[in-house]
Amino acid sequence: MSTPHTAASGALAPLRIRKIVAAPLAGASPKGGWSAEIRPDDSVHTLIAVHTEDGVVGHGSVFTNGRLVEAGLKVLEPLFLGENALEPERVSEKLHQNTFWMGRGGTLTHVISGIDIALWDILGKVTGLSVGQLLGGRYRERVQPYCSLLMDEPAIMADELTLFRERDGFRAYKIGWGPFGRRDSFALDEAIVRAAREAIGPDAKLFVDAGGSDAHWNANLKWAIRTAHMLADYDVAWFEEALRPDAIEDFITLRGASPVPIAGGEVLTRRQAFLPWLSRGAFDIVQPDVTKVGGISEQRRIAWMADDFGVTYVGHGWNTALGVAADLQMAAAFPDVRYVEFIGGSAYVDGILTEPFRLDGEGYLEIPNRPGLGVELDIERIAAYSPHAAALTA
């Protein structure tokens, strides 16, 4: 007997896209540590809902200003209306291929990311499978999140890390941006890292993110090499964005000279952009962002390509609970994923799900094994951050 989504032959009947809506988030936008700092009312993260004619709705997330997402959806609308929502990779590639002349890798690529995540969510809901299973199988049932926090003066940094360690139970931390590398004071840089290590103890994982994609980043290769050696003294597990994001030659040199692994790639979009960085050995760890790079369809190709080059994959979709949910499903589906990023204290991560993420006693997150992304949005709570919250379900 056929179900509402199953043809008489047993195959899944097409599920047509009726509309796609955006719900920009504002009011509690966390700081980014940028030179032009994010304000709480700034729109930086946007939720996406793909609605189908049969009433099945999928959700995704975009790391982009809401006005740009809304404009991008208008541009893409003729390409996605009436498409089969059960074919995420084909539909997303159609959107990429037919908008190349508007600029590859920018706003439209970001918007397609949210659409693609939502389409995978729909496919999972209709088939009853988690996205991790749809991607080929689950290598693990849980993964370690690292608490991602902005750097600050040493005493403040230590107090904040202590709070997240004692209250939430994190056992891995990334500190980044803030004054690090921006005060022309190597002593201050070291004092921050020393304070962090002392606050979390010798057994916790510590990662350091310089934030070299910030506006007019001026710390150079010599600074990065010297700093890398300092970080090794504090058992830092990777050094992220130490240089400007287009300085591939310097990254290659830094990786060869650094005693700690070198990470980067969060600002790259489209799988093609990652190829020279992987093939030329610029990274030990690559960090594509599922909410910018083109979605799960693109992210999985990058992750497998990284695996082929022996480069460790760590997702960067930390910016909303849906980005984390997508990263968790990706973490399940690849053989060597040890971490997911988890921004500390963000309302857009902690405050928009009916069942917020909770660490277990060993500091790990369970990877949902429910259909789709495996999470449910709390529309009433989202309404505090977006006037369009109701459109995510209706």
ChimeraX attribute file (.defattr): number of C-alpha atoms within 10 A of each C-alpha:
attribute: neighborCount
match mode: 1-to-1
recipient: residues
	/A:1	7
	/A:2	12
	/A:3	10
	/A:4	10
	/A:5	15
	/A:6	16
	/A:7	13
	/A:8	11
	/A:9	9
	/A:10	11
	/A:11	10
	/A:12	16
	/A:13	16
	/A:14	16
	/A:15	24
	/A:16	19
	/A:17	22
	/A:18	17
	/A:19	16
	/A:20	24
	/A:21	22
	/A:22	28
	/A:23	25
	/A:24	26
	/A:25	27
	/A:26	23
	/A:27	14
	/A:28	16
	/A:29	20
	/A:30	21
	/A:31	15
	/A:32	17
	/A:33	18
	/A:34	13
	/A:35	13
	/A:36	9
	/A:37	11
	/A:38	15
	/A:39	15
	/A:40	14
	/A:41	13
	/A:42	18
	/A:43	22
	/A:44	21
	/A:45	21
	/A:46	28
	/A:47	29
	/A:48	29
	/A:49	25
	/A:50	27
	/A:51	26
	/A:52	21
	/A:53	13
	/A:54	13
	/A:55	14
	/A:56	18
	/A:57	22
	/A:58	28
	/A:59	29
	/A:60	31
	/A:61	35
	/A:62	35
	/A:63	26
	/A:64	20
	/A:65	17
	/A:66	22
	/A:67	15
	/A:68	18
	/A:69	27
	/A:70	18
	/A:71	14
	/A:72	17
	/A:73	22
	/A:74	13
	/A:75	14
	/A:76	18
	/A:77	13
	/A:78	11
	/A:79	16
	/A:80	21
	/A:81	15
	/A:82	16
	/A:83	18
	/A:84	18
	/A:85	32
	/A:86	23
	/A:87	16
	/A:88	23
	/A:89	17
	/A:90	15
	/A:91	20
	/A:92	25
	/A:93	15
	/A:94	13
	/A:95	21
	/A:96	20
	/A:97	11
	/A:98	11
	/A:99	15
	/A:100	12
	/A:101	8
	/A:102	11
	/A:103	11
	/A:104	15
	/A:105	20
	/A:106	15
	/A:107	20
	/A:108	24
	/A:109	26
	/A:110	27
	/A:111	31
	/A:112	29
	/A:113	30
	/A:114	32
	/A:115	35
	/A:116	33
	/A:117	33
	/A:118	31
	/A:119	32
	/A:120	31
	/A:121	29
	/A:122	28
	/A:123	24
	/A:124	23
	/A:125	21
	/A:126	18
	/A:127	15
	/A:128	15
	/A:129	18
	/A:130	25
	/A:131	32
	/A:132	30
	/A:133	20
	/A:134	18
	/A:135	17
	/A:136	11
	/A:137	15
	/A:138	21
	/A:139	15
	/A:140	18
	/A:141	15
	/A:142	20
	/A:143	19
	/A:144	23
	/A:145	24
	/A:146	25
	/A:147	25
	/A:148	22
	/A:149	25
	/A:150	19
	/A:151	26
	/A:152	18
	/A:153	15
	/A:154	17
	/A:155	13
	/A:156	14
	/A:157	19
	/A:158	21
	/A:159	14
	/A:160	17
	/A:161	26
	/A:162	19
	/A:163	13
	/A:164	18
	/A:165	20
	/A:166	10
	/A:167	9
	/A:168	16
	/A:169	18
	/A:170	27
	/A:171	20
	/A:172	21
	/A:173	26
	/A:174	26
	/A:175	25
	/A:176	23
	/A:177	23
	/A:178	21
	/A:179	18
	/A:180	25
	/A:181	24
	/A:182	17
	/A:183	12
	/A:184	13
	/A:185	12
	/A:186	15
	/A:187	9
	/A:188	17
	/A:189	22
	/A:190	19
	/A:191	16
	/A:192	21
	/A:193	25
	/A:194	17
	/A:195	18
	/A:196	26
	/A:197	21
	/A:198	13
	/A:199	19
	/A:200	21
	/A:201	13
	/A:202	11
	/A:203	10
	/A:204	16
	/A:205	18
	/A:206	25
	/A:207	22
	/A:208	25
	/A:209	22
	/A:210	25
	/A:211	25
	/A:212	21
	/A:213	19
	/A:214	18
	/A:215	11
	/A:216	9
	/A:217	17
	/A:218	14
	/A:219	17
	/A:220	14
	/A:221	17
	/A:222	11
	/A:223	15
	/A:224	22
	/A:225	19
	/A:226	14
	/A:227	19
	/A:228	24
	/A:229	15
	/A:230	19
	/A:231	24
	/A:232	16
	/A:233	13
	/A:234	16
	/A:235	16
	/A:236	22
	/A:237	18
	/A:238	24
	/A:239	28
	/A:240	25
	/A:241	24
	/A:242	28
	/A:243	24
	/A:244	20
	/A:245	19
	/A:246	14
	/A:247	11
	/A:248	17
	/A:249	12
	/A:250	19
	/A:251	26
	/A:252	16
	/A:253	14
	/A:254	24
	/A:255	20
	/A:256	16
	/A:257	14
	/A:258	19
	/A:259	19
	/A:260	21
	/A:261	19
	/A:262	23
	/A:263	27
	/A:264	28
	/A:265	23
	/A:266	21
	/A:267	16
	/A:268	20
	/A:269	25
	/A:270	22
	/A:271	19
	/A:272	13
	/A:273	14
	/A:274	17
	/A:275	15
	/A:276	11
	/A:277	21
	/A:278	22
	/A:279	15
	/A:280	13
	/A:281	19
	/A:282	25
	/A:283	26
	/A:284	20
	/A:285	22
	/A:286	25
	/A:287	23
	/A:288	29
	/A:289	29
	/A:290	33
	/A:291	37
	/A:292	30
	/A:293	30
	/A:294	29
	/A:295	35
	/A:296	29
	/A:297	22
	/A:298	23
	/A:299	26
	/A:300	18
	/A:301	14
	/A:302	24
	/A:303	22
	/A:304	16
	/A:305	18
	/A:306	22
	/A:307	16
	/A:308	12
	/A:309	14
	/A:310	15
	/A:311	20
	/A:312	19
	/A:313	26
	/A:314	24
	/A:315	26
	/A:316	23
	/A:317	30
	/A:318	27
	/A:319	24
	/A:320	27
	/A:321	28
	/A:322	30
	/A:323	28
	/A:324	26
	/A:325	26
	/A:326	31
	/A:327	29
	/A:328	30
	/A:329	28
	/A:330	25
	/A:331	27
	/A:332	28
	/A:333	21
	/A:334	21
	/A:335	13
	/A:336	14
	/A:337	20
	/A:338	17
	/A:339	20
	/A:340	26
	/A:341	24
	/A:342	28
	/A:343	25
	/A:344	22
	/A:345	14
	/A:346	17
	/A:347	18
	/A:348	24
	/A:349	21
	/A:350	18
	/A:351	19
	/A:352	22
	/A:353	19
	/A:354	14
	/A:355	12
	/A:356	14
	/A:357	19
	/A:358	13
	/A:359	16
	/A:360	14
	/A:361	10
	/A:362	10
	/A:363	17
	/A:364	21
	/A:365	19
	/A:366	17
	/A:367	24
	/A:368	20
	/A:369	19
	/A:370	16
	/A:371	22
	/A:372	30
	/A:373	32
	/A:374	21
	/A:375	21
	/A:376	14
	/A:377	19
	/A:378	15
	/A:379	18
	/A:380	13
	/A:381	16
	/A:382	23
	/A:383	15
	/A:384	15
	/A:385	21
	/A:386	19
	/A:387	13
	/A:388	16
	/A:389	24
	/A:390	13
	/A:391	15
	/A:392	21
	/A:393	16
	/A:394	10
